[in-house]
Amino acid sequence: MSKPTLYGASYSVYVRIIMLCLREKGIAFDHREIDIFNPEQTPSDYLQHHPFGKIPAFEHEGFKLYETSAITRYIDEAFTGSAPLFPSSIQERARINQIISILDNYAYPVLVWDIYVEACEADSPDEEKISAAIPKAKTCLQALESLCGENTYLVGQELSLADIYACPIFSYFLESPQGKDLLPDYPKLEKWWNAVKVYGDKLQ
């Protein structure tokens, strides 16, 4: 079986999700650095891989795919030899889908863009924007906290796609002083992060 190819910028949360998924499954892959914010790093034919011009995109043995959720599920099912990241339990699968939806729609925009990017990447951080994001961040953190069980991982007793999605988001968020201050208020999430942050280290 030939190696798959991943297209996208290494700093992207969603590219990092795919990288982490591939590495956890033990899959060697080719990575083509595509920075959609830098036209010089975006080939003219990239729209053949992603018609909306976003990242990541993925290709395996001529099969082209985009959208992170589709790519991660394909990786989990197409490559055997390691534990599945999407379990067979109906309830656990539903919970993983729920957590991924929370991360996509609520946590990523607030924790990464409104807090991490503004606090850590902006030349002149917009303190009002950061302050306005804190209540939204607390809502996200509390929602995830309420869904955490007593296990090490977000869902069940094994690493799943829920953890792989959350890890790159929290890795950035917890670089910010706001993230570091907030996490201890959510002990289950803090325990989870202490257990899985080794995966975040793999992305550095």
Backbone as ProteinMPNN parsed JSONL, in Angstrom:
{"seq_chain_A": "MSKPTLYGASYSVYVRIIMLCLREKGIAFDHREIDIFNPEQTPSDYLQHHPFGKIPAFEHEGFKLYETSAITRYIDEAFTGSAPLFPSSIQERARINQIISILDNYAYPVLVWDIYVEACEADSPDEEKISAAIPKAKTCLQALESLCGENTYLVGQELSLADIYACPIFSYFLESPQGKDLLPDYPKLEKWWNAVKVYGDKLQ", "coords_chain_A": {"N_chain_A": [[0.85, -1.192, 0.0], [0.62, 2.174, -0.917], [2.081, 5.27, 0.329], [0.023, 7.721, 1.904], [-0.762, 11.153, 1.038], [-0.587, 14.239, 2.611], [-1.892, 17.456, 2.514], [-1.202, 20.72, 3.475], [-0.655, 23.415, 5.876], [1.777, 23.195, 8.439], [1.28, 24.454, 10.858], [-1.44, 24.581, 11.142], [-4.37, 23.837, 12.975], [-6.154, 21.86, 12.06], [-4.724, 20.461, 10.149], [-2.815, 19.453, 11.848], [-4.396, 17.748, 13.366], [-4.886, 15.716, 11.498], [-2.248, 14.852, 11.077], [-1.626, 13.88, 13.638], [-3.459, 11.811, 13.851], [-2.575, 10.098, 11.777], [-0.005, 9.479, 12.725], [-0.592, 8.249, 15.156], [-1.826, 5.981, 14.25], [0.308, 4.788, 13.14], [1.168, 5.281, 10.513], [3.126, 5.907, 7.743], [3.645, 8.879, 5.891], [3.482, 11.3, 3.212], [4.088, 14.764, 3.332], [2.907, 17.75, 2.117], [3.634, 21.005, 2.218], [1.301, 23.445, 2.407], [0.392, 26.642, 2.481], [-2.311, 28.46, 2.8], [-2.578, 31.116, 3.281], [-0.44, 32.242, 2.178], [0.208, 32.991, -0.916], [2.428, 32.255, -2.472], [3.088, 29.788, -1.562], [1.06, 28.199, -2.326], [0.118, 26.017, -4.667], [-0.92, 26.428, -8.091], [-2.678, 24.507, -8.933], [-3.979, 23.611, -6.707], [-6.679, 23.735, -6.098], [-7.74, 21.515, -7.258], [-7.487, 19.634, -5.369], [-8.814, 20.64, -3.153], [-11.694, 22.181, -3.544], [-12.623, 24.468, -2.308], [-10.451, 25.788, -1.5], [-9.289, 25.446, 0.995], [-7.558, 24.042, 3.886], [-7.064, 20.939, 5.659], [-6.099, 18.834, 2.842], [-6.223, 15.585, 1.288], [-4.761, 12.628, -0.035], [-4.851, 9.335, -1.267], [-3.63, 6.666, -2.909], [-4.729, 7.611, -5.335], [-7.244, 8.348, -4.492], [-8.946, 11.131, -3.587], [-9.55, 13.405, -0.938], [-11.225, 15.687, 1.19], [-11.994, 17.761, 4.058], [-11.76, 17.48, 7.432], [-13.021, 15.683, 9.271], [-13.957, 13.648, 7.591], [-11.537, 12.744, 6.524], [-10.126, 11.794, 8.797], [-11.748, 9.666, 9.612], [-11.584, 8.016, 7.4], [-8.838, 7.369, 7.459], [-8.782, 5.939, 9.857], [-10.28, 3.676, 9.227], [-9.237, 2.667, 6.856], [-6.636, 1.837, 7.224], [-5.216, -0.821, 8.693], [-4.065, -2.656, 11.628], [-3.612, -1.306, 13.961], [-5.1, -0.085, 16.991], [-8.57, 0.808, 16.736], [-9.697, 4.174, 16.313], [-12.187, 5.053, 16.447], [-14.678, 3.848, 18.178], [-16.658, 0.768, 18.512], [-18.945, 0.896, 20.052], [-22.176, 2.212, 20.157], [-23.054, 4.367, 21.753], [-20.623, 5.511, 22.587], [-19.576, 6.271, 20.115], [-21.444, 8.181, 19.365], [-20.983, 10.058, 21.382], [-18.351, 10.811, 20.805], [-18.762, 12.03, 18.29], [-20.364, 14.146, 19.149], [-18.583, 15.608, 20.807], [-16.592, 16.301, 18.938], [-18.091, 17.969, 17.295], [-18.656, 20.065, 19.094], [-16.05, 20.998, 19.489], [-15.348, 21.801, 16.863], [-17.303, 23.788, 16.228], [-17.573, 25.577, 18.366], [-15.418, 25.575, 20.336], [-12.894, 25.694, 18.909], [-12.971, 28.212, 17.342], [-13.067, 30.089, 19.466], [-11.149, 29.364, 21.516], [-8.776, 29.112, 20.076], [-8.609, 31.128, 17.919], [-9.796, 33.524, 19.01], [-8.587, 33.76, 21.5], [-5.9, 32.399, 21.828], [-4.544, 33.173, 19.337], [-4.94, 35.937, 19.386], [-3.809, 36.667, 21.861], [-1.223, 35.624, 21.785], [-0.095, 35.783, 19.218], [-0.742, 38.164, 17.896], [0.452, 41.418, 17.032], [-0.345, 43.628, 18.489], [-2.212, 42.86, 20.967], [-5.75, 42.597, 21.199], [-7.299, 43.472, 23.864], [-9.937, 43.803, 24.651], [-11.308, 42.12, 22.914], [-10.258, 39.669, 23.712], [-11.148, 39.593, 26.378], [-13.903, 39.518, 25.933], [-14.09, 37.029, 24.877], [-13.609, 35.267, 26.95], [-15.892, 34.444, 28.615], [-17.209, 32.827, 26.701], [-15.268, 30.92, 26.267], [-15.246, 29.702, 28.771], [-17.768, 28.539, 28.746], [-17.391, 26.609, 26.747], [-15.365, 25.033, 27.926], [-16.661, 24.156, 30.225], [-18.712, 22.661, 29.107], [-17.289, 20.565, 27.901], [-16.047, 19.549, 30.171], [-18.279, 18.587, 31.543], [-18.929, 16.414, 30.02], [-16.87, 14.696, 30.29], [-15.891, 11.595, 31.549], [-14.887, 9.391, 34.163], [-12.644, 8.347, 33.188], [-9.329, 8.176, 31.692], [-9.327, 9.271, 29.148], [-11.249, 11.367, 26.859], [-13.502, 10.035, 25.947], [-14.508, 6.947, 26.908], [-12.097, 4.288, 27.608], [-9.921, 4.294, 26.008], [-7.688, 5.984, 23.749], [-9.234, 8.179, 21.442], [-10.822, 9.549, 18.463], [-11.932, 11.854, 19.47], [-10.111, 12.801, 21.412], [-7.917, 13.211, 19.755], [-8.812, 15.255, 18.106], [-9.17, 17.271, 20.026], [-6.664, 17.694, 21.156], [-4.681, 19.275, 19.538], [-6.013, 21.743, 19.579], [-6.182, 22.416, 22.324], [-3.466, 22.425, 22.842], [-2.536, 24.77, 21.617], [-4.246, 26.686, 22.881], [-3.45, 26.495, 25.562], [-1.001, 27.665, 25.55], [-1.455, 30.275, 25.925], [-1.73, 32.887, 28.408], [-4.288, 33.151, 29.431], [-5.469, 30.666, 28.94], [-3.893, 29.011, 30.569], [-4.612, 30.026, 33.05], [-7.327, 29.407, 33.186], [-7.725, 26.596, 32.915], [-7.236, 25.066, 35.386], [-9.653, 25.381, 36.737], [-11.265, 23.429, 35.839], [-11.221, 20.444, 36.674], [-11.436, 17.778, 35.655], [-10.882, 18.09, 32.943], [-8.318, 19.123, 33.177], [-6.968, 16.947, 34.285], [-7.288, 15.169, 32.156], [-5.779, 16.56, 30.179], [-3.2, 16.505, 31.288], [-2.674, 13.845, 30.979], [-2.714, 13.446, 28.194], [-1.099, 15.334, 26.985], [1.358, 14.637, 26.018], [0.886, 13.823, 23.452], [0.373, 16.23, 22.239], [2.918, 17.286, 22.403], [4.168, 15.915, 20.38], [3.546, 17.348, 18.184], [5.089, 19.542, 18.028]], "CA_chain_A": [[0.0, 0.0, 0.0], [1.439, 3.375, -1.016], [1.907, 6.25, 1.389], [-0.892, 8.824, 1.601], [-0.2, 12.502, 1.01], [-1.337, 15.255, 3.352], [-1.633, 18.808, 2.05], [-1.611, 21.751, 4.42], [0.379, 24.07, 6.67], [2.06, 22.464, 9.673], [0.756, 25.157, 12.033], [-2.904, 24.513, 11.163], [-4.975, 22.884, 13.915], [-6.789, 20.734, 11.385], [-3.638, 19.655, 9.577], [-2.213, 18.752, 12.991], [-5.296, 16.638, 13.706], [-4.61, 14.628, 10.557], [-0.907, 14.337, 11.385], [-1.691, 13.102, 14.869], [-4.202, 10.598, 13.524], [-1.682, 9.247, 11.0], [1.087, 9.007, 13.576], [-1.133, 7.32, 16.144], [-2.098, 4.732, 13.542], [1.572, 4.237, 12.661], [1.145, 5.351, 9.053], [4.063, 6.817, 7.093], [2.927, 9.721, 4.929], [4.152, 12.456, 2.63], [3.434, 16.018, 3.701], [3.196, 18.873, 1.234], [3.323, 22.231, 2.949], [0.447, 24.36, 1.652], [-0.067, 27.733, 3.343], [-3.304, 29.173, 1.995], [-2.432, 32.55, 3.518], [0.754, 32.661, 1.445], [-0.005, 32.541, -2.298], [3.634, 31.653, -3.03], [3.144, 28.403, -1.117], [-0.164, 27.522, -2.753], [0.207, 25.708, -6.093], [-2.071, 26.863, -8.878], [-3.615, 23.4, -9.128], [-4.427, 23.092, -5.408], [-8.141, 23.611, -6.07], [-8.092, 20.15, -7.651], [-7.504, 18.844, -4.135], [-9.834, 21.209, -2.264], [-12.318, 23.208, -4.378], [-12.874, 25.681, -1.53], [-9.165, 26.409, -1.219], [-8.96, 25.336, 2.419], [-6.709, 22.92, 4.285], [-6.199, 20.058, 4.883], [-6.587, 17.915, 1.814], [-5.611, 14.272, 1.499], [-4.852, 11.746, -1.198], [-4.307, 8.0, -1.036], [-3.799, 5.777, -4.058], [-5.613, 8.24, -6.299], [-8.501, 8.745, -3.85], [-8.789, 12.461, -3.014], [-10.515, 13.64, 0.13], [-11.036, 16.865, 2.037], [-12.772, 17.844, 5.292], [-10.998, 16.744, 8.446], [-13.773, 14.559, 9.841], [-13.957, 12.571, 6.601], [-10.175, 12.216, 6.393], [-9.761, 11.007, 9.983], [-12.494, 8.409, 9.605], [-10.993, 7.185, 6.348], [-7.567, 6.856, 7.979], [-9.042, 4.949, 10.899], [-10.847, 2.457, 8.668], [-8.505, 2.159, 5.689], [-5.333, 1.312, 7.604], [-5.359, -1.76, 9.796], [-2.829, -2.931, 12.339], [-3.565, -0.587, 15.23], [-6.418, 0.018, 17.619], [-9.445, 1.798, 16.103], [-9.882, 5.447, 17.016], [-13.632, 5.285, 16.477], [-15.074, 2.554, 18.745], [-17.868, 0.121, 18.005], [-20.089, 1.23, 20.896], [-23.028, 3.261, 19.59], [-23.056, 5.527, 22.633], [-19.312, 6.146, 22.528], [-19.455, 6.926, 18.807], [-22.274, 9.385, 19.43], [-20.308, 11.03, 22.237], [-17.225, 11.347, 20.046], [-19.308, 12.973, 17.309], [-20.815, 15.338, 19.874], [-17.415, 16.383, 21.237], [-15.974, 16.88, 17.745], [-18.943, 19.081, 16.877], [-18.401, 21.161, 20.039], [-14.718, 21.524, 19.197], [-15.378, 22.484, 15.57], [-18.213, 24.929, 16.113], [-17.512, 26.507, 19.488], [-14.133, 25.681, 21.017], [-11.809, 26.133, 18.027], [-12.962, 29.655, 17.074], [-12.856, 30.888, 20.672], [-9.911, 29.049, 22.221], [-7.606, 29.321, 19.216], [-8.572, 32.423, 17.24], [-10.112, 34.692, 19.842], [-7.71, 33.855, 22.671], [-4.485, 32.124, 21.544], [-3.987, 34.008, 18.267], [-4.954, 37.341, 19.815], [-2.914, 36.875, 22.996], [0.142, 35.138, 21.561], [0.405, 36.008, 17.867], [-1.007, 39.523, 17.425], [1.447, 42.43, 17.414], [-0.979, 44.423, 19.548], [-3.406, 42.094, 21.363], [-6.996, 43.313, 21.47], [-7.704, 42.992, 25.186], [-11.403, 43.739, 24.703], [-11.706, 40.896, 22.213], [-9.899, 38.54, 24.579], [-12.071, 39.605, 27.52], [-15.225, 39.092, 25.458], [-14.028, 35.592, 24.561], [-13.451, 34.449, 28.149], [-17.136, 33.725, 28.971], [-17.464, 31.789, 25.709], [-14.307, 29.854, 26.545], [-15.718, 28.993, 29.964], [-18.894, 27.693, 28.325], [-16.813, 25.457, 26.039], [-14.65, 24.196, 28.873], [-17.634, 23.512, 31.104], [-19.416, 21.641, 28.318], [-16.393, 19.406, 27.777], [-15.89, 19.014, 31.527], [-19.487, 17.845, 31.918], [-18.988, 15.184, 29.231], [-15.768, 13.816, 30.69], [-16.185, 10.59, 32.564], [-13.807, 9.206, 35.131], [-11.552, 7.693, 32.495], [-8.214, 9.034, 31.293], [-9.602, 9.928, 27.879], [-12.523, 12.069, 26.81], [-14.583, 9.061, 25.745], [-14.069, 5.577, 27.113], [-10.818, 3.998, 28.24], [-8.87, 4.293, 24.992], [-7.576, 7.184, 22.93], [-10.193, 8.186, 20.334], [-10.787, 10.748, 17.627], [-12.267, 13.023, 20.3], [-8.849, 13.276, 21.98], [-7.048, 13.672, 18.676], [-9.317, 16.566, 17.706], [-9.027, 18.252, 21.094], [-5.276, 17.907, 21.544], [-4.051, 20.446, 18.925], [-6.714, 22.95, 20.017], [-5.731, 22.73, 23.677], [-2.035, 22.698, 22.793], [-2.418, 26.208, 21.361], [-4.951, 27.445, 23.909], [-2.716, 26.496, 26.828], [0.16, 28.544, 25.444], [-1.881, 31.619, 26.321], [-1.902, 33.034, 29.862], [-5.698, 32.938, 29.761], [-5.687, 29.216, 28.981], [-3.235, 28.486, 31.773], [-5.383, 30.444, 34.219], [-8.669, 28.826, 33.192], [-7.803, 25.134, 32.957], [-7.381, 24.481, 36.728], [-11.053, 25.433, 37.196], [-11.965, 22.286, 35.246], [-10.286, 19.387, 37.096], [-11.451, 16.604, 34.778], [-10.142, 18.459, 31.737], [-6.909, 19.255, 33.534], [-6.461, 15.575, 34.405], [-7.203, 14.667, 30.781], [-4.663, 17.191, 29.479], [-1.951, 15.991, 31.841], [-2.474, 12.491, 30.445], [-2.584, 13.386, 26.734], [-0.28, 16.399, 26.422], [2.465, 14.029, 25.298], [0.513, 13.831, 22.025], [0.584, 17.6, 21.793], [4.361, 17.481, 22.247], [4.563, 15.341, 19.105], [3.216, 18.284, 17.125], [6.006, 20.681, 18.105]], "C_chain_A": [[0.888, 1.245, 0.0], [1.134, 4.352, 0.104], [0.878, 7.3, 0.975], [-0.141, 10.148, 1.616], [-1.146, 13.451, 1.74], [-0.909, 16.625, 2.856], [-2.093, 19.801, 3.123], [-0.442, 22.279, 5.232], [0.535, 23.381, 8.02], [1.461, 23.131, 10.909], [-0.76, 25.018, 12.179], [-3.401, 23.467, 12.153], [-5.487, 21.661, 13.182], [-5.784, 19.868, 10.63], [-2.98, 18.843, 10.687], [-3.096, 17.593, 13.452], [-5.022, 15.444, 12.797], [-3.246, 14.011, 10.837], [-0.943, 13.431, 12.606], [-2.41, 11.78, 14.646], [-3.307, 9.618, 12.765], [-0.584, 8.65, 11.872], [0.587, 8.002, 14.605], [-1.442, 5.972, 15.516], [-0.828, 4.095, 12.98], [1.719, 4.263, 11.157], [2.182, 6.36, 8.562], [3.313, 7.604, 6.019], [3.844, 10.799, 4.389], [3.372, 13.702, 3.004], [3.878, 17.116, 2.745], [2.686, 20.147, 1.899], [2.552, 23.188, 2.04], [-0.069, 25.411, 2.632], [-1.022, 28.602, 2.539], [-3.262, 30.681, 2.219], [-1.206, 33.128, 2.827], [0.634, 32.144, 0.013], [1.216, 31.861, -2.912], [3.762, 30.189, -2.624], [1.892, 27.611, -1.504], [-0.096, 27.255, -4.255], [-1.075, 26.085, -6.826], [-3.107, 25.757, -9.052], [-4.192, 22.878, -7.807], [-5.937, 22.919, -5.335], [-8.613, 22.251, -6.574], [-8.164, 19.224, -6.434], [-8.578, 19.34, -3.167], [-10.493, 22.377, -2.995], [-12.625, 24.506, -3.652], [-11.58, 26.36, -1.108], [-8.744, 26.371, 0.232], [-7.967, 24.193, 2.636], [-7.332, 22.258, 5.507], [-6.923, 19.428, 3.705], [-5.733, 16.661, 1.904], [-5.761, 13.451, 0.226], [-4.194, 10.415, -0.873], [-4.657, 7.101, -2.206], [-4.84, 6.305, -5.041], [-6.946, 8.713, -5.738], [-8.283, 10.071, -3.127], [-9.92, 12.74, -2.033], [-10.198, 14.971, 0.807], [-12.145, 16.883, 3.081], [-12.182, 16.891, 6.328], [-11.743, 15.535, 8.987], [-13.808, 13.379, 8.878], [-12.582, 11.919, 6.494], [-9.82, 11.332, 7.588], [-10.498, 9.676, 10.011], [-11.968, 7.459, 8.521], [-9.696, 6.554, 6.849], [-7.816, 5.734, 8.977], [-9.511, 3.623, 10.321], [-10.0, 1.844, 7.565], [-7.191, 1.487, 6.058], [-5.493, 0.441, 8.844], [-4.029, -1.899, 10.539], [-2.669, -2.17, 13.63], [-4.991, -0.446, 15.746], [-7.271, 1.068, 16.916], [-9.589, 3.04, 16.968], [-11.348, 5.844, 17.095], [-14.257, 3.972, 16.918], [-16.377, 2.013, 18.177], [-19.114, 0.468, 18.809], [-20.883, 2.395, 20.309], [-22.976, 4.519, 20.434], [-21.711, 6.251, 22.607], [-19.097, 6.861, 21.2], [-20.259, 8.219, 18.78], [-21.592, 10.464, 20.261], [-19.105, 11.637, 21.531], [-17.701, 12.368, 19.018], [-19.754, 14.267, 17.97], [-19.628, 16.22, 20.26], [-16.721, 17.029, 20.041], [-16.787, 18.072, 17.252], [-18.757, 20.296, 17.789], [-17.059, 21.819, 19.727], [-14.714, 22.327, 17.904], [-16.121, 23.82, 15.638], [-18.055, 25.982, 17.204], [-16.1, 26.683, 20.037], [-13.027, 26.228, 20.109], [-11.839, 27.636, 17.754], [-12.596, 30.489, 18.293], [-11.481, 30.633, 21.285], [-8.674, 29.354, 21.383], [-7.575, 30.741, 18.65], [-8.781, 33.606, 18.176], [-9.163, 34.854, 21.024], [-6.244, 33.61, 22.295], [-3.903, 33.083, 20.499], [-3.895, 35.461, 18.72], [-3.922, 37.587, 20.915], [-1.455, 36.58, 22.671], [0.736, 35.493, 20.204], [0.24, 37.447, 17.382], [0.086, 40.486, 17.894], [0.931, 43.299, 18.556], [-2.265, 43.721, 19.95], [-4.589, 43.001, 21.688], [-7.562, 42.774, 22.787], [-9.219, 42.907, 25.322], [-11.919, 42.467, 24.028], [-11.416, 39.676, 23.081], [-10.87, 38.455, 25.749], [-13.451, 39.114, 27.125], [-15.254, 37.598, 25.172], [-14.003, 34.715, 25.803], [-14.753, 33.755, 28.561], [-17.474, 32.603, 27.992], [-16.517, 30.603, 25.921], [-14.757, 29.031, 27.743], [-16.894, 28.074, 29.627], [-18.389, 26.44, 27.625], [-16.154, 24.493, 27.016], [-15.605, 23.464, 29.797], [-18.399, 22.418, 30.371], [-18.562, 20.383, 28.192], [-16.176, 18.739, 29.131], [-17.078, 18.129, 31.91], [-19.602, 16.52, 31.173], [-17.87, 14.211, 29.577], [-16.267, 12.809, 31.726], [-15.061, 10.538, 33.576], [-12.597, 8.539, 34.495], [-10.456, 8.693, 32.136], [-8.573, 9.869, 30.076], [-10.988, 10.559, 27.867], [-13.703, 11.126, 26.694], [-14.007, 7.66, 25.939], [-12.672, 5.471, 27.709], [-9.659, 3.938, 27.255], [-8.858, 5.629, 24.259], [-8.545, 7.088, 21.753], [-10.022, 9.446, 19.506], [-11.155, 11.996, 18.404], [-10.999, 13.629, 20.891], [-7.952, 13.872, 20.908], [-7.506, 15.03, 18.143], [-9.0, 17.625, 18.761], [-7.572, 18.64, 21.337], [-4.617, 19.121, 20.864], [-4.707, 21.769, 19.335], [-6.225, 23.366, 21.401], [-4.238, 23.036, 23.722], [-1.779, 24.174, 22.532], [-3.031, 27.022, 22.498], [-4.125, 27.574, 25.183], [-1.345, 27.149, 26.72], [-0.184, 29.957, 25.902], [-1.989, 31.703, 27.836], [-3.339, 32.794, 30.293], [-6.013, 31.446, 29.863], [-5.1, 28.598, 30.234], [-4.017, 28.846, 33.033], [-6.708, 29.705, 34.33], [-8.682, 27.326, 33.451], [-7.948, 24.559, 34.373], [-8.796, 24.535, 37.297], [-11.868, 24.249, 36.7], [-11.108, 21.04, 35.487], [-10.28, 18.153, 36.204], [-10.686, 16.887, 33.485], [-8.657, 18.592, 32.029], [-6.26, 17.876, 33.662], [-6.293, 14.961, 33.018], [-5.978, 15.246, 30.08], [-3.322, 16.681, 29.991], [-1.632, 14.594, 31.313], [-2.158, 12.496, 28.955], [-1.632, 14.44, 26.157], [0.975, 15.871, 25.719], [2.162, 13.978, 23.802], [0.687, 15.223, 21.447], [2.064, 17.892, 21.573], [4.844, 16.944, 20.907], [4.372, 16.328, 17.951], [4.182, 19.457, 17.068], [7.159, 20.517, 17.115]], "O_chain_A": [[1.801, 1.359, 0.818], [0.085, 4.283, 0.745], [0.86, 7.725, -0.18], [0.97, 10.245, 2.138], [-2.354, 13.451, 1.504], [0.282, 16.926, 2.783], [-3.22, 19.729, 3.612], [0.627, 21.67, 5.273], [-0.453, 23.029, 8.665], [1.166, 22.457, 11.896], [-1.303, 25.312, 13.244], [-2.908, 22.339, 12.168], [-5.277, 20.536, 13.635], [-5.987, 18.662, 10.494], [-2.63, 17.68, 10.487], [-2.582, 16.561, 13.885], [-4.936, 14.306, 13.258], [-3.103, 12.788, 10.835], [-0.36, 12.347, 12.605], [-2.012, 10.75, 15.191], [-3.288, 8.429, 13.083], [-0.273, 7.463, 11.771], [1.264, 7.016, 14.893], [-1.332, 4.937, 16.174], [-0.872, 3.003, 12.414], [2.329, 3.364, 10.579], [2.124, 7.536, 8.923], [2.453, 7.06, 5.326], [4.842, 11.165, 5.01], [2.141, 13.699, 2.996], [5.071, 17.375, 2.585], [1.487, 20.335, 2.11], [3.078, 23.675, 1.04], [-0.874, 25.102, 3.511], [-0.593, 29.388, 1.695], [-3.84, 31.441, 1.443], [-0.957, 34.333, 2.876], [0.929, 30.977, -0.246], [1.073, 30.992, -3.772], [4.474, 29.428, -3.279], [1.7, 26.483, -1.051], [-0.241, 28.188, -5.044], [-2.166, 26.061, -6.257], [-4.281, 26.037, -9.291], [-4.823, 21.822, -7.785], [-6.43, 22.063, -4.601], [-9.761, 21.871, -6.344], [-8.812, 18.178, -6.466], [-9.182, 18.545, -2.445], [-9.911, 23.46, -3.063], [-12.863, 25.533, -4.288], [-11.607, 27.389, -0.434], [-7.924, 27.183, 0.66], [-7.593, 23.482, 1.703], [-8.031, 22.901, 6.29], [-8.147, 19.476, 3.582], [-4.662, 16.664, 2.511], [-6.754, 13.563, -0.493], [-3.117, 10.37, -0.278], [-5.826, 6.812, -2.461], [-5.707, 5.57, -5.515], [-7.699, 9.402, -6.427], [-7.522, 10.132, -2.161], [-11.073, 12.372, -2.256], [-9.033, 15.33, 0.973], [-13.108, 16.12, 2.999], [-12.114, 15.678, 6.127], [-11.15, 14.467, 9.145], [-13.701, 12.23, 9.306], [-12.47, 10.697, 6.387], [-9.274, 10.243, 7.413], [-9.92, 8.66, 10.399], [-11.92, 6.245, 8.718], [-9.478, 5.354, 6.685], [-7.144, 4.703, 8.946], [-9.185, 2.563, 10.854], [-10.038, 0.632, 7.357], [-6.681, 0.662, 5.301], [-5.863, 0.925, 9.913], [-3.011, -1.337, 10.135], [-1.681, -2.366, 14.337], [-5.958, -0.665, 15.015], [-6.754, 2.118, 16.534], [-9.6, 2.962, 18.196], [-11.705, 6.839, 17.726], [-14.361, 3.052, 16.106], [-17.098, 2.706, 17.46], [-20.228, 0.348, 18.299], [-20.316, 3.443, 20.001], [-22.867, 5.622, 19.898], [-21.673, 7.481, 22.605], [-18.503, 7.938, 21.163], [-19.809, 9.229, 18.239], [-21.614, 11.641, 19.9], [-18.86, 12.839, 21.64], [-17.117, 13.443, 18.888], [-19.552, 15.354, 17.427], [-19.663, 17.434, 20.064], [-16.304, 18.184, 20.122], [-16.217, 19.08, 16.835], [-18.705, 21.429, 17.309], [-16.948, 23.045, 19.703], [-14.141, 23.415, 17.85], [-15.628, 24.844, 15.167], [-18.369, 27.152, 16.987], [-15.631, 27.811, 20.19], [-12.299, 27.136, 20.509], [-10.811, 28.292, 17.921], [-11.889, 31.49, 18.169], [-10.733, 31.575, 21.546], [-7.652, 29.797, 21.907], [-6.615, 31.477, 18.88], [-8.026, 34.577, 18.136], [-8.955, 35.97, 21.501], [-5.423, 34.517, 22.426], [-2.886, 33.731, 20.748], [-2.896, 36.134, 18.471], [-3.235, 38.608, 20.9], [-0.553, 37.214, 23.219], [1.958, 35.503, 20.056], [1.012, 37.9, 16.536], [0.582, 40.377, 19.016], [1.676, 43.658, 19.468], [-3.308, 43.957, 19.34], [-4.448, 44.025, 22.357], [-8.226, 41.738, 22.806], [-9.731, 42.038, 26.027], [-12.849, 41.824, 24.515], [-12.234, 38.76, 23.17], [-11.36, 37.374, 26.076], [-14.098, 38.385, 27.877], [-16.313, 36.972, 25.218], [-14.341, 33.534, 25.725], [-14.72, 32.556, 28.839], [-17.966, 31.551, 28.398], [-16.906, 29.445, 25.775], [-14.66, 27.804, 27.731], [-17.001, 26.969, 30.158], [-18.888, 25.342, 27.869], [-16.362, 23.282, 26.94], [-15.394, 22.295, 30.12], [-18.7, 21.372, 30.945], [-19.059, 19.269, 28.357], [-16.127, 17.512, 29.226], [-16.913, 17.07, 32.515], [-20.286, 15.605, 31.632], [-17.919, 13.039, 29.201], [-16.983, 13.166, 32.662], [-14.37, 11.53, 33.811], [-11.634, 8.204, 35.184], [-10.639, 9.904, 32.261], [-8.178, 11.03, 29.972], [-11.8, 10.312, 28.758], [-14.768, 11.37, 27.261], [-13.113, 7.247, 25.201], [-12.136, 6.441, 28.245], [-8.543, 3.574, 27.626], [-9.877, 6.312, 24.161], [-8.664, 6.03, 21.134], [-9.188, 10.299, 19.809], [-10.734, 13.093, 18.038], [-10.833, 14.848, 20.873], [-7.309, 14.9, 21.117], [-6.678, 15.861, 17.77], [-8.608, 18.743, 18.428], [-7.282, 19.785, 21.684], [-4.033, 19.943, 21.57], [-4.034, 22.795, 19.429], [-5.895, 24.531, 21.624], [-3.794, 23.826, 24.555], [-0.901, 24.77, 23.155], [-2.399, 27.943, 23.015], [-4.1, 28.634, 25.81], [-0.601, 27.183, 27.7], [0.707, 30.742, 26.228], [-2.304, 30.708, 28.489], [-3.587, 32.294, 31.39], [-6.735, 31.016, 30.763], [-5.731, 27.764, 30.882], [-4.077, 28.057, 33.975], [-7.165, 29.406, 35.433], [-9.572, 26.834, 34.144], [-8.732, 23.627, 34.552], [-9.107, 23.809, 38.242], [-13.023, 24.079, 37.088], [-10.354, 20.627, 34.607], [-9.23, 17.539, 36.011], [-9.941, 16.04, 32.993], [-7.827, 18.208, 31.205], [-5.138, 17.666, 33.202], [-5.284, 14.315, 32.735], [-5.218, 14.508, 29.454], [-2.405, 16.451, 29.203], [-0.467, 14.21, 31.213], [-1.408, 11.639, 28.488], [-1.383, 14.438, 24.952], [1.582, 16.58, 24.917], [3.071, 14.078, 22.978], [1.101, 15.378, 20.298], [2.427, 18.649, 20.673], [5.818, 17.452, 20.351], [4.957, 16.167, 16.88], [4.103, 20.281, 16.157], [8.033, 21.379, 17.037]]}, "name": "protein", "num_of_chains": 1, "seq": "MSKPTLYGASYSVYVRIIMLCLREKGIAFDHREIDIFNPEQTPSDYLQHHPFGKIPAFEHEGFKLYETSAITRYIDEAFTGSAPLFPSSIQERARINQIISILDNYAYPVLVWDIYVEACEADSPDEEKISAAIPKAKTCLQALESLCGENTYLVGQELSLADIYACPIFSYFLESPQGKDLLPDYPKLEKWWNAVKVYGDKLQ"}
